[in-house]
Every structure is written in structure tokens, then in C-alpha cells.
Amino acid sequence: MRKSTAILSFILMLATASSSLLFAQAEKGHYVPGVEGIKGSSLPPPGVYFRWYNAFYGAEKLMDRKGDELPVNFDVSVYAMANRLIWITDKKILGADFGMDILVPLIRTDLKIGALGLKDNRFQLGDIYLEPFVLSWHRPRCDAAFGLSFYTPTGQYDKTQPASAGQDFWTTLLTFGTTQYLDPQKTWSLSLLGRYEINSEKGETKVKPGQDLVLEWGLGKNVAKFWDIGLSGYGQWQLTDDSGADVNWDTSVHDRVYAIGPEVSRFVLPAKLFVSVRAVWEFGAKDHSQGHMTTITLTKIL
């Protein structure tokens, strides 16, 4: 995944704002970074897995194109619960394990922009994520992954409800990444997981969000065999302009944001359960909210 998850559409919820600046900051892709970290590019061996994501995002700052805070009395909090079923088959393609997965998110959003008198909250089904093609390689000191997936506009959306969980457009997502083990015992790991989003035009408005690149990373140390501790983070960049007949903002302004924070995970052998907890704080945001996110993930071997 990544995260897949795709889950926190907290910026898109600004889409009914009257200010064209806030409109511009509303047009984001589906994938929200921060749900993967240490060994994020290492997929499991053949089998069936259930992964349960719980992501909590909060922000009280909305940054402009220069990275300065906008005085709009902004406040957003999002809870996303995403249920993901993963099947890694025993079939090989190009020497890699072939797999697929599906993710169904439920999203609770509370949004306020005091300067616009805007306040909304919703708990709804988000856009369903389908990944029909996943390849994962495993070598003695290296893992690698590639995936092709799609966000479908199946979530609830209404342009008059800024806290809608759906985003009203399709996204094609390319995933690529690697985990490198820095010592022969594989106790130190360094992972980098990339996502590239190609978005379609929205259904209710003639706006096509620009393409985004997300890089999630993790540096971890394995302790006592069943624990991993370390740092994780991400960078997110808009690489192409927003487009469409309804675009009325400066399309040369591209958003970005970075984040870093601690992570700890444990494998509970008797329960065949992986548990990870990650907390990251954002910085360096431009044309984007700036806040913090905590993710709790449980992965069960079925």
C-alpha cells in the first residue's frame, strides 16, 4: 500500500470555500502519506492477510504558497479506519511474488474555517482502493516492490458538504520502493517507498488535480527479534498544474509538505499479529495544511 491507503481527504474538504486560494489548496490527490514507515517496501510472503489502519490527523495551520500561515482560524481533525485484505499468491512474475489487495476506508472529519464561517462534520464511506497488480521481490539484503492500483470515486461526495469523505475523481497510483538491510544479520533497515498519483477530472466540477509524488521512508533497528524501533517520515510534492475550465487560481503554485517522527512495531507470535504505532509532525508545508498524524496498524496473518 500505501497507504495505501488513501484515506484522509482532509484538504479536499475545503472545496466549497469561496476564496480561490482555499480552492487551490483543496485540490489534492487521494494518497495521504504517513501510514507506512519502517520496512514499508517489504511485503509479506505468500498468504492471506488482513490489515486494519487507524489514522488520526489534526491541523490548526493552513499555509500559503510561501509557507506562511494563513489567518483563517483553520481547524481540522480526521479519523480514518481502513480495512485492507491482502492476498500474496504463490505465482511468480519476473522472479517476484504476485499479489493483489483491496482497501475500504471509513472517514470521520471535523472541519472549521472561521474566516469563512464554514463548519462541517461527517462520518462516511471513503473512496475504495483497488490494487490488482503487486510484485514483491526478496533477496538476502534487499526487498523491493512495485504496484499498480486505482482509487475509485465510490465514497460519499457532495460539493456543498466540505467534509465529504469521497473525492469525486479517479486516481491511478504507481507504487515502487525498496528496503535495504544494512548489516548481514538484517537488524538495521532503511526503506524508501514511492507513490505517483495520476488524477482524473472531478465529476461535479471541471477540475483535474495535478499529479503528486509521495516518498515515505523509515530507518529501523530490530531488537530482541520481535521489535522494530526507529524513525519514519515522508515528503509530498505536487509536480504538475491543476487544470480544467473551473480552475480560477494560480496553477503555478504547487503544494508540498514534509514530516518526521518515531515508530515502534512488534510481532506477537502466538496471535500471528503485527502491531505498529507511528507519530509524525509536519513541517515545511506550502499551499497545504501543517499538522500531525498518528497511525496504529494491526496486520493479522489469516
N, C-alpha and C positions, 0 to 999 in steps of 0.2 A: 504493500500500500504506500501506501502512504496516505496516509493518512491518511489511506487513504483516505484516508479518509476523508474528508471533504465535507466539511461538516459544518464549520462555524461561519455562517454567511453574515457576520455582524456588520460589515461595511455596506453590503448591498441593501441593507435595510434603510439606508439613507435615501433611497431612490426617489422618494416623493418630496424631498426638500426643495424649497423654492429657489434657493441660491444655486447658481450654476457651478460654483466651486464645490459645494457639497454634492451636487450631481456627479461631478467628475470623480470625487472620492468614493462614490457609490459603486462605480463600475469596476468590480474586482472579479477575478476568476473564482472557480469553485474550491480549489485545494487550499486548505489552511495549514500552514506548517506548524510544527511543534508536537505532532502526535507520534513521530518516530525520532529515535536518537541513537543510543549505543547499539551497535550491530544492526542498524536499520536496514542495511543492504543484505543481510544474511537471512535467507528464507529457510524454513524447516525442511526436513527430509520428507519423502513421500508419506502421505497420510491425510487425514481429515482433521481440521482444527476449527474451533470457534473462538473468535477474538471479540472482546467486549471493551469498547473505548468509552471512557468518561472524561470529557474535556470541559474545563471551566475557564472562560476568558472574561477579563474585565479591563476596562479602559476608561479613563476620565480625561484623556487628552486626544485632540484631533489636530494633526499637524498639517501645515500648509506646504506649498511647493519648496519653500526654503528650509523647512524643518522647524519652523516656529509654531508655537501653539496658537490655535485659533480661539478667540474669546467668545465661544458659543455655548458655554455651560453644557458640555457634552458628557454623557454618561451611558455606557453600555455594559451589560453583563449577559453572557451566553453560557448555557449549559447544553452540551451535545452528548447524547447517548447513542453510540453507533454499534450496530450488531453486524459482525462480519463472519461469513462462512468461507473457509479456505479449503480447497482440495488440490493437493500436490500429487499428481499421478506418478506411476512408475514408468511412464513413457519418456523417451529421450529425444530431444531435438537439438542438433548441433552440440551434443555432449552434455546438454543441460536437462534438468528435471522440468517437465512441462506441468503447469498448473493453471488454476482459474479461481476467481472468488467473486463474491457479491457483498455489498455493504448497504445497510438500510439505516439511515440516521433519523433520530427524533431530536428536535431542537427547541429549547426554551430561550426566548430572547426578551430582555427588558431594555428598551431604548428611550433616551431622553436627549433632546437638543433644546435647551431652554430658550436660546435666542430666537428660535423659530416657533416656540410654543408647541413643539412636537413631543408627544409621549405615546408610546405604544408597547404592548407586550403580547407575545403569542407563544403557544406550545403546539408545534405542528410537525408533520412528516416533512423531512427534507428531501432533496434530490437523490434518487437511488444511484449507486455507483456499481458499474459492471466492469469486471476485468476478465475477459475471456482468454487472454493470452499472457502467460507469465513464464519466463525462463529463469532458472537459477542454477548457477554453477558452484561447485565446491572443490577447492584444492587444498593442499596441506597448510598453506599460509595465506589463503585468499578465498573469499566468497564474492560472487558477482550476481547481479540480477538485471533483467530487462522486462518491461511490461507495457502492454497496450490496453488502455481502458477508456471508459466513457462515463461521464455524468449525464444522467437523463433528466429532463425537466418534468419530473413526476411529483415534486414537492408542491405543497400548497403555496400559491403566489397570488397576490393582488397588489397592483401598483398603488392603490390607495391605502395599503397597510404596510408601513415601512418595516415592521418586524416579521414580515412573511419569511418562512423558512426556505421556500423554494426560490430559485434564481431566474427561471423563465428562459433558459437557454441551454443548449448542448455544449459540452466540453469534451474534446479529445485529449487524453492525457498520456504522454510518453514518460515512462519511468526507467531510470538507469542508475546503477550505483555499484559500489564495491566496498567490502570490508577487508582491511589488511591486518594481519596478525603480526605484531612487531617483535615477537620472540618465539623460539621453537615450541615452547610449552603453551602458546596461544593464551597467555594470561593478560597480555596487553592488546587492545584492538583499537583501530582507527577506521571509522566508516564515513562515507560520503554518499548521500542519496539524492539524486536529481529528479525533478519533475518539470515537464514542459507542457503548458496548457495552451490549446488552440480553441478559441471560443467561437460559437456561432452568434448570429444576431438574436436579440431577445424577441419573444413572441408578441408582447403588448406594446413595445416601443421599437423604433428603428435605431437601435443602438447595438453595436458589436464591441464588447470589451476587448482591449488589447491582449496580446499574448504575454504570458508570465513565465518566469523561470524561478524555481524554488530549489535551494540547496540546503538539505538538513545534514548535520554532522554529529558525530559522537566519539568521544575518547574515553575508553573504559578500561578498568582493571578487574580481572576476575579474582575473587577472594574466596577461599575455603570451598572451592569447586562450584558452589551453587549461587554465589552472589556476584553481581557486577555493579561497580560504582564508578562514577566519573562525571564528566561534563558533556552537555549537548547544547545544540543551538541551531540557528538557521539564518539564511538570508533570502529575501524575496524581492524580485525586481520585475517591473513591467517593462517589456522590451519593445513593444510596438504600440502605435497610437490607437486610442479608441476611434471608432468610425461609425458612420450612419447618418441618416438625414436628421435625426432628432438630437444629435450631438451639438451642444451650444456652449462648450467650454474649450479652453486652450488644450488641444490634444497633444501638444508637445510636452506637457507636464506628465511625467511618468512616476508612479509611486514606487516606494521601496521601504523595507523595514528589516532590522536585524534583531536577534535575540540570543541569549545565553543563560544557562542555569545548570543546577545539579540534577543528577539522575541516579536512581538506585533500582536494581531489579533482583529478583530471586526466583529460582526454580524450586517448587515444592514437589519433591519426587513422589511421595505417596499419593498426592492428588493429581499428578501429571498436569500441573498448573504453573504457568509463568505469570509473575506479577511484577509490574514496573510502575514507578512513580517518577514523574518528571515535572519540574517547575522552571519556567523561563521568564525572563524580563526583557521587554523590547527596548530598543534604543535606535537612534539614527533614522527615525521614521521621516518620510517626506510624502505629502499628499496621502496620508494614511493615519489610522488611529495608532496610539502607542500605549501599551498596557502590559499585562502579564497573563500567562496561561499555565494552568496545572492540568496534567493528564495522568489518569490512572487507567492502566490497561491490564486486563486479565486474558490470558490465552490458554485454552483448555485443549489438550490432546484427546480427541474422541475415539 
